Amino acid sequence: MSIYLTGYILISVLLLLFVNVMLKKQNKSKKQELQAENVDQPEQENSTALVKEEVQSFEDEQPGQKPQTEAVEKTKEKEQPARKPDANSSRAEKFEGKRGKVVAAMMLGAFVAILNQTLLNVAIPHIMNDLGISASTVQWLSTGYMLTNGIIIPITAFLTARLGTRKLFIFAVISFTLGSVICSISPTFSLLMLGRIVQAAGAGIIMPLLMTVFLTIYPPNQRGAAMGLMGVAMLFAPAIGPTLSGWLIGHYDWRVLFDIVIPFGILSIILASVWMVDVIEISKPKFDTPGFILSTVGLGFLLYGFSEAGNNGWDSIQVVVSLSIGVIGLIAFIWRELTTDQPMLELRVFKYDIFALTTIIGMIINMAMFAAMILLPIYLQNIRGFTALDSGLLMLPGAIVMAVMMPISGRLFDKMGARWLAVFGLIITVVTTWQFTKLTMSTSYGYIMLLYVMRMFGMSFLAMTVQTEGMNQLPLRLAGHGTSASNTARTVAGSLGTAFLVTVMTTRSEFHSANFTNVITSANPYLAAKLSGLGQGLAAMAGIPVQQGKMLATYSIYGEAMKEATISGINDAFVVATGIAAVALVLAFFIKRARPSAEK
């Protein structure tokens, strides 16, 4: 694993060099602009002096007009504070005629980026067989993707301010499309891993940037419906991904999963070049190099430690050292960002109470949501023997329900806020998640589909409404930092939640397996007699010796016991997920209706 960790550090260094080169170029152009301004300054000073003399002479000749001018200025000063609360709305009105094109260009790129991530999950076994690699190696296709997101998302606010939304989005889609091309033609795992990292560099930018743009071009009273539309891309794509991937893998090579997104990536680049505009003012913030290094170390080692915990156990030296370095790095990063004048990620956004609360709830929701997405395919395919296509089809109705309900919940949010929508959605989520704790070998396919549909119905009231309520409290100047902080927290929580729930499933399955082993022994006279009779029956049916029949009977019973132990472990993981969702339900009662904070 050290070679991949070295590659992650190398990618971080290359990104740091890229940012430094970009800064040097912009500083050079800035100096040239200042020199040009200095040349023109004497003429401007002379003209300004002439204007001042003419104004003074006019005031001397018209003394009666001066009180009127002062009265007008006072009236303007009185009117000015009343306009400040509508600053977000007035800025959003400038883009009213361009919203449709901007949204279309960005939604296509976001949908394809998220869809590609979910397409890969079903293809993992085929990639292992084709490239001749182990499960511990192939899981780096997901871990490396998360690690790259961990270093990209925190600097999105800085890159947005430096490059503008148009250039940054085009760069992100180009990076994602180029990564897809590399993955498609990769003959080895190393080249495939490189393509995934290039993909992640673009995908990590797209989602925070998409949220920043939506918050800017839509006034506060329309953001709920807009975020509901964005939620279709964020949650509908992961839901249909397994179904589409299961069908494609059954008919074509796994590389077609990357081939199909390349044309859509190219189309998104073209649309963005034609329709995309800068929706925020480009500024010259200083790059926080120490903060970047500390966030890279902290998030990278933390995600690496949690991803390895499922393979090596929580008490392994590799996991303990990685988690320790990650925690220390994150603490140092937080201290740096709170004490520097120009932070890379403005953590002071968490002083806004509603934003902080909704971010915590969003993190908890992500942890609980991933339970079904990770554990259900394991139960359906590994235990019940359903195909990948069957597993994907089970999740498809839930995706359709969510696609229909997300815009509706967004419009309801604009009218009533997030509190009662979140409470309603979390009650459904808690109840349905608890029902998943009762899975057995005989649970019907239709009943599982119904539970999943109802769970997605509840989730449709949560995902975007809670986050939008928190973002509405932030001043528009902090929108970029808010989306970066919120998405970083949610991404980390989702990754940690996945690793934690899979670890719970694994450890509890081993616990139940040990219990079955203690019960099913030859020392139990009743079971010994039953196994002997079963072995003789199998030997007679198969025409084999009685001793081999007894061995076959023992293996069959052991296999069934292991299946039951795994199901019990999955049920225990859903119990934990239910508790996590219940915590979010309690916190949801404290959500208040947010109003945009006035700029200072």
Backbone torsions as a table, in degrees:
resi	resn	phi	psi	omega
1	MET	NA	-19.2	-175.4
2	SER	-64.0	-30.3	-179.7
3	ILE	-66.3	-34.4	179.9
4	TYR	-77.2	-33.4	175.0
5	LEU	-66.5	-37.9	175.5
6	THR	-63.5	-40.0	176.9
7	GLY	-62.7	-38.1	177.4
8	TYR	-62.6	-44.2	178.7
9	ILE	-64.0	-39.3	179.2
10	LEU	-62.9	-42.1	177.7
11	ILE	-61.5	-40.8	179.9
12	SER	-62.3	-42.9	179.5
13	VAL	-64.8	-42.3	179.0
14	LEU	-62.5	-40.0	177.5
15	LEU	-64.6	-39.6	177.4
16	LEU	-62.6	-42.3	178.0
17	LEU	-64.3	-39.4	178.3
18	PHE	-60.0	-45.4	179.9
19	VAL	-64.3	-40.8	-179.9
20	ASN	-64.7	-41.2	177.3
21	VAL	-62.2	-41.9	178.9
22	MET	-62.0	-41.1	179.7
23	LEU	-65.1	-41.5	179.9
24	LYS	-62.4	-40.6	179.2
25	LYS	-64.5	-42.4	-178.2
26	GLN	-71.5	-34.9	176.5
27	ASN	-65.7	-36.2	178.4
28	LYS	-65.1	-44.7	179.0
29	SER	-66.3	-33.1	179.3
30	LYS	-66.3	-41.0	178.1
31	LYS	-62.4	-39.5	178.9
32	GLN	-64.2	-38.7	177.5
33	GLU	-64.7	-40.5	179.2
34	LEU	-65.3	-39.1	178.3
35	GLN	-63.6	-40.7	178.8
36	ALA	-65.0	-37.1	179.0
37	GLU	-67.4	-36.9	-179.7
38	ASN	-66.1	-32.4	178.8
39	VAL	-66.5	-39.4	-177.8
40	ASP	-84.8	-6.3	-172.6
41	GLN	-64.9	-42.6	179.8
42	PRO	-56.8	-42.5	-179.7
43	GLU	-64.2	-39.2	179.8
44	GLN	-64.9	-38.1	-179.9
45	GLU	-65.9	-39.9	179.7
46	ASN	-64.6	-45.3	-179.1
47	SER	-65.4	-36.2	178.3
48	THR	-64.5	-39.5	179.3
49	ALA	-64.7	-40.6	178.7
50	LEU	-63.1	-42.1	179.4
51	VAL	-62.1	-42.0	-179.7
52	LYS	-62.4	-40.5	-180.0
53	GLU	-64.3	-41.5	-179.3
54	GLU	-66.3	-40.8	178.7
55	VAL	-63.8	-41.0	-178.8
56	GLN	-65.8	-41.7	179.8
57	SER	-66.3	-36.7	178.1
58	PHE	-64.7	-40.3	179.0
59	GLU	-67.1	-34.5	178.4
60	ASP	-67.3	-36.6	-178.4
61	GLU	-77.7	-26.3	-176.3
62	GLN	-120.1	71.5	-177.6
63	PRO	-65.7	-26.2	-177.3
64	GLY	-73.4	-17.5	-176.6
65	GLN	-84.4	-18.0	-174.2
66	LYS	-64.3	-46.5	177.9
67	PRO	-59.1	-36.2	179.5
68	GLN	-65.0	-40.7	178.1
69	THR	-62.3	-42.6	178.9
70	GLU	-63.9	-38.5	179.5
71	ALA	-63.9	-41.1	178.5
72	VAL	-63.6	-42.1	-180.0
73	GLU	-63.8	-39.8	178.8
74	LYS	-65.0	-39.3	178.2
75	THR	-62.0	-40.9	178.5
76	LYS	-64.1	-40.1	179.4
77	GLU	-63.5	-36.5	179.8
78	LYS	-70.2	-35.6	-178.9
79	GLU	-74.7	-26.1	-173.1
80	GLN	-61.0	-46.3	-179.6
81	PRO	-59.5	-30.8	-178.7
82	ALA	-68.8	-21.5	-178.4
83	ARG	-87.3	-19.9	-173.8
84	LYS	-60.4	-42.8	179.4
85	PRO	-60.5	-20.5	-178.9
86	ASP	-96.7	17.7	-177.7
87	ALA	-61.9	-40.8	179.2
88	ASN	-63.8	-41.3	-179.1
89	SER	-68.1	-42.0	-179.0
90	SER	-65.2	-37.8	178.0
91	ARG	-68.6	-38.3	179.7
92	ALA	-65.2	-31.5	-179.0
93	GLU	-64.1	-26.5	-179.9
94	LYS	-63.5	-26.3	-175.8
95	PHE	-105.8	16.1	-174.8
96	GLU	-60.1	-41.3	-178.7
97	GLY	-79.5	-10.2	-176.8
98	LYS	-108.7	-2.7	-173.8
99	ARG	-59.2	-46.2	-175.6
100	GLY	-57.5	-46.9	-178.6
101	LYS	-68.2	-42.2	179.4
102	VAL	-62.9	-44.8	-179.4
103	VAL	-64.0	-43.0	-179.0
104	ALA	-61.3	-44.6	-178.4
105	ALA	-64.5	-42.8	-176.0
106	MET	-76.8	-36.3	-178.6
107	MET	-65.4	-37.0	178.6
108	LEU	-62.9	-46.5	179.0
109	GLY	-63.3	-41.4	-179.6
110	ALA	-67.2	-43.0	-178.6
111	PHE	-61.7	-45.2	-178.0
112	VAL	-66.8	-39.8	-179.0
113	ALA	-63.2	-44.6	-179.5
114	ILE	-71.9	-38.3	179.9
115	LEU	-61.1	-42.2	-178.3
116	ASN	-61.9	-36.0	179.9
117	GLN	-63.6	-41.7	-178.2
118	THR	-78.7	-25.3	177.6
119	LEU	-63.0	-32.4	-172.0
120	LEU	-72.9	-27.0	-173.2
121	ASN	-58.5	-44.2	-178.2
122	VAL	-70.5	-24.5	-175.2
123	ALA	-85.1	-4.5	-175.5
124	ILE	-55.2	-48.8	179.7
125	PRO	-60.0	-37.4	-179.8
126	HIS	-68.7	-37.0	177.2
127	ILE	-65.8	-40.0	178.2
128	MET	-59.3	-46.4	-177.9
129	ASN	-69.7	-39.7	-175.9
130	ASP	-69.9	-41.7	-176.6
131	LEU	-95.7	-4.1	177.2
132	GLY	66.0	47.0	-178.4
133	ILE	-122.4	161.9	-177.4
134	SER	-87.8	170.9	179.5
135	ALA	-66.5	-36.8	179.6
136	SER	-66.7	-25.2	178.0
137	THR	-84.3	-44.0	-175.5
138	VAL	-67.3	-25.7	-179.6
139	GLN	-65.5	-14.0	176.9
140	TRP	-69.5	-16.1	174.0
141	LEU	-62.3	-32.3	175.6
142	SER	-90.0	-42.6	-178.7
143	THR	-64.0	-44.7	178.7
144	GLY	-63.1	-35.5	176.9
145	TYR	-62.1	-45.3	179.9
146	MET	-67.7	-38.8	179.6
147	LEU	-63.1	-41.0	178.5
148	THR	-65.8	-41.9	174.8
149	ASN	-59.4	-35.2	-178.9
150	GLY	-62.0	-29.3	179.0
151	ILE	-96.0	-19.2	-177.2
152	ILE	-85.0	-46.6	-172.7
153	ILE	-57.8	-44.5	-178.3
154	PRO	-62.5	-25.5	-177.8
155	ILE	-96.8	6.6	-179.3
156	THR	-62.5	-39.6	-179.8
157	ALA	-62.2	-41.7	178.2
158	PHE	-64.4	-46.8	-179.3
159	LEU	-63.8	-35.0	177.8
160	THR	-64.5	-43.5	179.9
161	ALA	-67.5	-33.7	-177.5
162	ARG	-78.5	-47.5	-172.2
163	LEU	-97.7	-23.2	-173.0
164	GLY	89.3	161.0	-175.3
165	THR	-69.9	-33.5	-176.5
166	ARG	-67.9	-55.9	-178.4
167	LYS	-61.7	-40.6	-176.5
168	LEU	-67.6	-40.0	179.7
169	PHE	-67.3	-43.0	178.4
170	ILE	-61.0	-42.9	177.3
171	PHE	-60.8	-41.6	-178.1
172	ALA	-64.2	-44.5	-179.0
173	VAL	-68.8	-38.5	176.5
174	ILE	-60.8	-44.4	179.1
175	SER	-61.3	-44.7	179.9
176	PHE	-64.4	-43.4	-179.3
177	THR	-66.0	-41.4	177.7
178	LEU	-62.6	-40.8	176.9
179	GLY	-62.3	-37.3	178.2
180	SER	-65.0	-38.8	177.7
181	VAL	-63.3	-44.2	180.0
182	ILE	-62.4	-42.8	178.8
183	CYS	-64.0	-37.6	-176.7
184	SER	-66.2	-36.6	-175.8
185	ILE	-99.0	2.9	-172.8
186	SER	-69.8	122.6	176.4
187	PRO	-88.7	-15.1	-177.0
188	THR	-128.1	163.9	179.8
189	PHE	-67.6	-35.3	-178.8
190	SER	-60.8	-43.9	179.1
191	LEU	-69.8	-36.1	176.3
192	LEU	-62.9	-39.7	178.7
193	MET	-65.5	-39.5	177.1
194	LEU	-61.9	-43.2	178.1
195	GLY	-61.7	-38.9	178.4
196	ARG	-64.2	-37.9	179.3
197	ILE	-67.6	-41.0	177.4
198	VAL	-64.8	-39.7	174.9
199	GLN	-59.0	-47.7	-176.5
200	ALA	-64.0	-32.2	178.4
201	ALA	-61.9	-33.7	177.2
202	GLY	-83.9	-43.5	-177.6
203	ALA	-65.1	-33.3	179.2
204	GLY	-65.2	-23.7	179.3
205	ILE	-86.4	-35.0	-168.3
206	ILE	-61.1	-49.3	-172.3
207	MET	-68.8	-47.9	175.4
208	PRO	-60.9	-37.7	179.6
209	LEU	-66.1	-40.5	178.7
210	LEU	-59.5	-42.7	-179.3
211	MET	-68.0	-39.8	178.0
212	THR	-60.7	-44.0	-179.6
213	VAL	-64.7	-43.3	-179.7
214	PHE	-62.3	-40.8	-179.8
215	LEU	-68.5	-23.5	-178.0
216	THR	-87.0	-42.0	-172.9
217	ILE	-87.1	-10.9	178.2
218	TYR	-113.7	134.7	175.6
219	PRO	-68.1	160.8	-176.2
220	PRO	-54.9	-34.6	-176.4
221	ASN	-77.1	-3.4	177.9
222	GLN	-118.6	2.4	-173.8
223	ARG	-70.7	-30.8	-180.0
224	GLY	-60.6	-48.8	178.5
225	ALA	-63.8	-38.0	179.8
226	ALA	-66.0	-43.7	179.1
227	MET	-67.4	-31.9	174.5
228	GLY	-62.4	-38.6	176.2
229	LEU	-65.1	-41.2	178.7
230	MET	-66.2	-32.6	179.3
231	GLY	-63.5	-26.3	176.7
232	VAL	-59.9	-43.1	179.0
233	ALA	-69.9	-38.3	-174.4
234	MET	-74.6	-34.3	-173.2
235	LEU	-114.8	-24.8	178.8
236	PHE	-73.9	-39.3	179.9
237	ALA	-61.1	-47.4	177.2
238	PRO	-62.3	-27.6	-177.3
239	ALA	-76.3	-40.2	-179.0
240	ILE	-85.1	-13.0	-178.5
241	GLY	-56.0	-51.1	-179.4
242	PRO	-60.5	-38.1	179.2
243	THR	-64.4	-49.9	-179.9
244	LEU	-63.2	-42.7	-179.2
245	SER	-64.9	-41.8	179.5
246	GLY	-60.8	-38.6	178.9
247	TRP	-70.6	-43.0	-178.2
248	LEU	-65.9	-41.9	-179.0
249	ILE	-64.7	-32.5	179.2
250	GLY	-70.5	-17.2	-175.7
251	HIS	-120.6	-22.8	-173.7
252	TYR	-135.4	176.7	175.8
253	ASP	-73.1	154.1	-176.9
254	TRP	-63.5	-21.2	-179.2
255	ARG	-67.6	-19.1	179.0
256	VAL	-66.3	-20.8	177.1
257	LEU	-63.9	-29.2	175.8
258	PHE	-89.3	-30.7	-179.3
259	ASP	-63.0	-38.9	-172.9
260	ILE	-71.9	-20.0	-179.0
261	VAL	-89.9	-16.1	-177.9
262	ILE	-63.1	-48.6	178.3
263	PRO	-59.4	-38.8	178.9
264	PHE	-67.6	-34.1	175.7
265	GLY	-64.8	-42.7	178.3
266	ILE	-64.2	-42.0	178.1
267	LEU	-62.4	-40.5	178.6
268	SER	-64.2	-37.5	177.1
269	ILE	-62.5	-44.2	-179.6
270	ILE	-63.4	-46.8	-179.7
271	LEU	-63.3	-40.7	179.6
272	ALA	-65.5	-37.4	179.4
273	SER	-65.4	-32.7	-176.6
274	VAL	-89.8	-42.7	-170.0
275	TRP	-102.1	-26.8	-172.3
276	MET	-71.1	141.0	177.6
277	VAL	-132.2	161.1	174.9
278	ASP	-78.3	120.2	-176.9
279	VAL	-101.2	-4.7	175.2
280	ILE	-129.4	159.6	180.0
281	GLU	-74.8	133.4	178.1
282	ILE	-79.2	126.4	-179.2
283	SER	-120.7	-174.9	-177.4
284	LYS	-123.5	62.6	179.2
285	PRO	-69.5	151.5	178.7
286	LYS	-81.9	136.0	-178.9
287	PHE	-77.0	128.5	-178.6
288	ASP	-89.2	86.8	-177.2
289	THR	-62.5	-48.5	177.9
290	PRO	-59.3	-39.2	178.6
291	GLY	-64.0	-39.2	178.3
292	PHE	-62.9	-44.6	-179.4
293	ILE	-64.3	-44.1	-178.4
294	LEU	-66.8	-39.5	178.3
295	SER	-67.6	-36.8	178.3
296	THR	-62.7	-46.9	179.9
297	VAL	-65.9	-46.6	-175.8
298	GLY	-64.5	-56.2	-178.0
299	LEU	-67.6	-39.0	-178.4
300	GLY	-62.0	-52.5	-178.1
301	PHE	-69.7	-31.8	179.1
302	LEU	-66.4	-48.3	178.9
303	LEU	-66.4	-36.7	178.0
304	TYR	-63.4	-43.5	-180.0
305	GLY	-62.8	-43.5	-179.8
306	PHE	-68.9	-35.9	179.7
307	SER	-68.8	-32.6	179.6
308	GLU	-82.1	-16.7	-178.4
309	ALA	-63.0	-35.3	179.3
310	GLY	-67.7	-24.7	-179.2
311	ASN	-93.4	-43.8	-172.3
312	ASN	-104.1	-10.5	-177.7
313	GLY	93.0	153.8	-176.1
314	TRP	-70.1	-21.1	-175.7
315	ASP	-95.8	4.1	179.1
316	SER	-71.9	149.3	-177.7
317	ILE	-60.8	-40.1	-179.0
318	GLN	-60.0	-43.6	-178.8
319	VAL	-71.0	-44.9	-178.2
320	VAL	-62.5	-43.8	-180.0
321	VAL	-66.1	-43.0	-179.5
322	SER	-62.5	-46.2	-179.9
323	LEU	-65.3	-37.9	179.6
324	SER	-64.3	-46.6	178.4
325	ILE	-62.7	-40.4	180.0
326	GLY	-62.7	-45.2	-179.9
327	VAL	-64.5	-45.1	178.5
328	ILE	-61.7	-42.5	178.9
329	GLY	-62.9	-40.6	179.0
330	LEU	-67.4	-40.2	177.7
331	ILE	-62.3	-43.7	178.8
332	ALA	-65.9	-36.9	178.0
333	PHE	-63.8	-45.2	179.6
334	ILE	-62.4	-43.6	178.5
335	TRP	-61.8	-42.2	-179.8
336	ARG	-62.9	-46.0	-176.0
337	GLU	-69.0	-27.4	-179.4
338	LEU	-84.9	-14.4	-176.3
339	THR	-109.8	-17.3	-178.9
340	THR	-85.1	154.6	-179.0
341	ASP	-73.8	-35.3	-179.5
342	GLN	-124.7	82.6	-177.0
343	PRO	-73.2	151.8	175.2
344	MET	-69.2	-39.8	177.9
345	LEU	-127.8	114.6	-175.0
346	GLU	-75.2	93.6	-179.0
347	LEU	-75.2	-8.4	178.0
348	ARG	-69.4	-6.7	174.7
349	VAL	-62.4	-21.9	-178.6
350	PHE	-78.3	-1.5	173.3
351	LYS	-75.7	-16.2	174.5
352	TYR	-79.4	114.8	-167.6
353	ASP	-62.4	-42.8	-177.6
354	ILE	-68.7	-38.9	177.7
355	PHE	-62.5	-45.0	180.0
356	ALA	-62.8	-44.0	-178.7
357	LEU	-64.9	-45.8	-178.1
358	THR	-67.8	-30.8	175.8
359	THR	-65.8	-42.5	177.4
360	ILE	-62.5	-44.4	178.5
361	ILE	-62.4	-41.3	178.3
362	GLY	-62.1	-38.8	177.1
363	MET	-62.8	-43.7	-179.5
364	ILE	-65.8	-41.2	178.8
365	ILE	-60.7	-42.9	178.8
366	ASN	-60.9	-41.8	179.2
367	MET	-62.4	-42.6	-179.1
368	ALA	-73.0	-36.7	-176.2
369	MET	-64.5	-36.5	-177.0
370	PHE	-71.6	-13.3	179.2
371	ALA	-59.7	-51.3	-178.6
372	ALA	-67.6	-39.8	-176.6
373	MET	-66.4	-30.1	-178.6
374	ILE	-93.9	-44.6	-171.7
375	LEU	-80.2	-35.7	-177.8
376	LEU	-62.5	-47.0	177.2
377	PRO	-58.9	-36.0	177.4
378	ILE	-62.9	-44.5	179.8
379	TYR	-64.9	-45.5	-174.6
380	LEU	-70.6	-43.5	-173.1
381	GLN	-88.8	-47.8	-174.6
382	ASN	-79.4	-31.8	-175.6
383	ILE	-99.5	-50.4	-174.4
384	ARG	-87.7	-14.6	176.1
385	GLY	82.4	15.3	176.1
386	PHE	-72.7	153.7	178.4
387	THR	-77.9	168.3	177.8
388	ALA	-62.0	-35.8	178.9
389	LEU	-67.2	-40.9	177.2
390	ASP	-61.9	-40.9	178.9
391	SER	-63.6	-41.4	179.2
392	GLY	-69.3	-38.8	179.5
393	LEU	-64.3	-31.2	178.7
394	LEU	-63.4	-33.3	-177.6
395	MET	-87.3	-11.0	-175.5
396	LEU	-65.7	-45.3	178.3
397	PRO	-59.3	-36.6	176.3
398	GLY	-62.3	-37.2	177.5
399	ALA	-65.4	-40.7	179.4
400	ILE	-64.7	-43.3	178.3
401	VAL	-60.6	-42.6	-179.6
402	MET	-66.8	-39.5	179.2
403	ALA	-62.4	-36.0	179.1
404	VAL	-74.7	-38.9	-171.4
405	MET	-83.9	-26.0	-176.0
406	MET	-59.4	-49.5	176.8
407	PRO	-63.1	-34.5	179.2
408	ILE	-66.4	-45.5	178.7
409	SER	-64.6	-31.1	176.7
410	GLY	-65.1	-41.3	178.4
411	ARG	-69.8	-36.7	175.2
412	LEU	-63.2	-36.4	177.9
413	PHE	-61.7	-42.1	179.7
414	ASP	-59.5	-27.9	-177.2
415	LYS	-92.1	-37.2	-170.5
416	MET	-125.7	-1.5	179.6
417	GLY	83.0	-176.9	-170.2
418	ALA	-95.2	-19.8	-169.5
419	ARG	-57.5	-60.2	-173.5
420	TRP	-73.7	-27.2	171.9
421	LEU	-64.2	-43.0	179.3
422	ALA	-66.2	-42.3	179.2
423	VAL	-61.7	-46.4	179.8
424	PHE	-61.5	-47.2	-179.4
425	GLY	-64.7	-39.3	-178.6
426	LEU	-72.8	-31.4	174.8
427	ILE	-61.5	-45.8	177.5
428	ILE	-63.0	-41.2	-179.1
429	THR	-64.0	-43.9	-179.8
430	VAL	-63.6	-45.1	-177.6
431	VAL	-64.7	-46.8	-177.3
432	THR	-69.5	-37.4	177.4
433	THR	-63.4	-38.0	177.5
434	TRP	-64.9	-36.0	178.7
435	GLN	-64.8	-27.6	177.0
436	PHE	-72.3	-8.2	176.9
437	THR	-80.7	0.7	-175.7
438	LYS	-116.1	27.2	179.9
439	LEU	-68.9	143.1	176.6
440	THR	-137.5	-179.8	177.1
441	MET	-71.1	-14.6	-177.6
442	SER	-110.5	5.6	178.1
443	THR	-62.0	128.8	-173.5
444	SER	-73.9	150.8	178.2
445	TYR	-60.4	-42.4	-178.9
446	GLY	-65.5	-37.2	179.7
447	TYR	-67.5	-40.8	177.7
448	ILE	-63.5	-41.2	178.2
449	MET	-61.8	-42.3	179.0
450	LEU	-61.5	-44.9	178.2
451	LEU	-60.4	-42.7	-178.0
452	TYR	-67.2	-39.3	177.8
453	VAL	-61.9	-46.2	179.6
454	MET	-64.0	-37.1	178.6
455	ARG	-64.6	-43.3	177.7
456	MET	-66.9	-33.1	175.3
457	PHE	-61.2	-44.7	177.0
458	GLY	-65.7	-41.0	-179.6
459	MET	-64.1	-27.9	-178.2
460	SER	-65.6	-19.3	177.5
461	PHE	-89.9	-2.1	-171.3
462	LEU	-111.6	-49.8	-161.7
463	ALA	-52.9	-53.0	-174.3
464	MET	-97.2	-28.3	-176.2
465	THR	-65.9	-43.9	-178.9
466	VAL	-64.2	-46.1	-178.7
467	GLN	-66.7	-38.9	-180.0
468	THR	-64.8	-38.3	178.6
469	GLU	-59.6	-43.3	178.4
470	GLY	-67.6	-41.1	-179.3
471	MET	-67.2	-29.3	179.4
472	ASN	-64.2	-23.3	-179.2
473	GLN	-77.2	-21.9	-174.6
474	LEU	-79.5	143.5	169.1
475	PRO	-62.3	152.9	-174.9
476	LEU	-61.6	-29.5	-179.3
477	ARG	-67.2	-19.3	179.7
478	LEU	-102.3	7.3	-176.8
479	ALA	-61.2	-43.4	-180.0
480	GLY	-63.2	-45.6	178.4
481	HIS	-66.0	-36.9	179.4
482	GLY	-64.6	-45.2	179.3
483	THR	-66.2	-38.2	178.2
484	SER	-64.8	-45.8	-179.8
485	ALA	-64.9	-44.0	-178.2
486	SER	-66.0	-45.0	-179.3
487	ASN	-69.0	-35.9	175.7
488	THR	-61.2	-46.6	-179.8
489	ALA	-62.1	-43.3	-178.8
490	ARG	-68.1	-40.6	179.6
491	THR	-63.1	-46.9	179.2
492	VAL	-63.0	-42.9	-179.8
493	ALA	-63.5	-42.1	178.4
494	GLY	-62.6	-41.3	179.3
495	SER	-66.9	-46.0	-180.0
496	LEU	-66.0	-39.5	178.8
497	GLY	-63.4	-41.1	178.1
498	THR	-60.7	-50.4	-179.9
499	ALA	-61.5	-40.8	-177.7
500	PHE	-66.0	-46.5	-177.5
501	LEU	-69.0	-37.2	176.3
502	VAL	-65.8	-38.3	177.4
503	THR	-65.2	-40.3	176.5
504	VAL	-60.6	-44.7	178.9
505	MET	-60.6	-44.1	-177.4
506	THR	-65.5	-49.9	-177.0
507	THR	-66.0	-40.3	179.7
508	ARG	-70.9	-32.5	176.1
509	SER	-64.8	-41.1	176.5
510	GLU	-64.1	-38.0	178.3
511	PHE	-62.8	-48.5	179.7
512	HIS	-67.4	-34.3	177.4
513	SER	-63.4	-41.3	177.8
514	ALA	-63.7	-37.4	178.0
515	ASN	-64.8	-42.9	177.8
516	PHE	-63.2	-38.9	-179.7
517	THR	-63.8	-37.5	178.7
518	ASN	-67.1	-30.6	-178.0
519	VAL	-83.9	-45.1	-176.3
520	ILE	-86.0	86.0	179.0
521	THR	-132.4	160.2	178.1
522	SER	-70.4	-15.0	179.2
523	ALA	-73.8	-16.6	178.0
524	ASN	-82.9	109.3	-174.1
525	PRO	-63.3	-34.5	-179.3
526	TYR	-65.8	-48.4	179.9
527	LEU	-66.6	-36.2	179.2
528	ALA	-61.9	-41.1	179.2
529	ALA	-66.5	-42.2	179.5
530	LYS	-64.2	-42.1	179.6
531	LEU	-65.1	-38.5	179.7
532	SER	-64.3	-44.0	178.7
533	GLY	-65.1	-40.3	178.7
534	LEU	-65.1	-39.6	179.6
535	GLY	-65.0	-40.4	178.2
536	GLN	-65.6	-39.1	177.8
537	GLY	-64.7	-42.4	178.6
538	LEU	-66.4	-37.5	179.1
539	ALA	-64.2	-40.3	179.5
540	ALA	-67.9	-39.0	-179.0
541	MET	-70.7	-39.3	-175.8
542	ALA	-91.0	-9.8	-179.3
543	GLY	70.0	39.4	-179.0
544	ILE	-120.4	166.2	178.6
545	PRO	-61.4	154.5	-177.8
546	VAL	-61.8	-37.4	-179.1
547	GLN	-62.7	-42.3	177.5
548	GLN	-67.3	-34.5	176.4
549	GLY	-63.1	-39.2	178.0
550	LYS	-66.6	-39.7	177.6
551	MET	-63.7	-41.9	179.0
552	LEU	-63.2	-40.2	177.8
553	ALA	-63.7	-41.3	179.4
554	THR	-63.3	-44.5	178.8
555	TYR	-63.0	-38.6	179.9
556	SER	-64.7	-45.5	178.7
557	ILE	-63.9	-41.0	179.9
558	TYR	-63.5	-42.1	179.1
559	GLY	-62.4	-41.8	177.9
560	GLU	-65.3	-37.8	178.7
561	ALA	-64.1	-39.7	179.2
562	MET	-66.6	-37.3	176.3
563	LYS	-63.0	-44.7	178.6
564	GLU	-63.3	-38.0	179.0
565	ALA	-65.4	-40.2	179.0
566	THR	-66.6	-41.5	177.6
567	ILE	-61.5	-42.0	177.9
568	SER	-62.4	-38.4	177.0
569	GLY	-65.0	-40.4	176.7
570	ILE	-63.6	-41.8	177.8
571	ASN	-61.7	-40.0	178.4
572	ASP	-64.9	-37.9	177.9
573	ALA	-64.9	-37.5	176.8
574	PHE	-68.6	-29.2	173.8
575	VAL	-62.0	-44.5	177.6
576	VAL	-63.7	-42.6	178.9
577	ALA	-62.6	-35.5	176.5
578	THR	-63.5	-43.1	177.1
579	GLY	-61.8	-39.8	178.4
580	ILE	-63.0	-45.2	179.2
581	ALA	-64.4	-34.3	179.0
582	ALA	-65.2	-36.3	176.0
583	VAL	-61.8	-43.4	178.0
584	ALA	-62.7	-36.7	179.2
585	LEU	-62.3	-42.7	178.9
586	VAL	-63.7	-44.2	-178.9
587	LEU	-66.6	-28.3	-176.6
588	ALA	-63.3	-26.8	179.7
589	PHE	-67.3	-16.7	-177.7
590	PHE	-96.0	0.8	178.0
591	ILE	-70.4	132.7	177.4
592	LYS	-112.8	162.8	177.2
593	ARG	-72.0	119.7	-175.9
594	ALA	-89.9	142.7	172.4
595	ARG	-119.5	142.5	179.7
596	PRO	-57.3	130.7	178.3
597	SER	-73.0	140.9	-179.5
598	ALA	-69.9	142.3	176.3
599	GLU	-68.5	142.5	176.8
600	LYS	-103.3	NA	NA
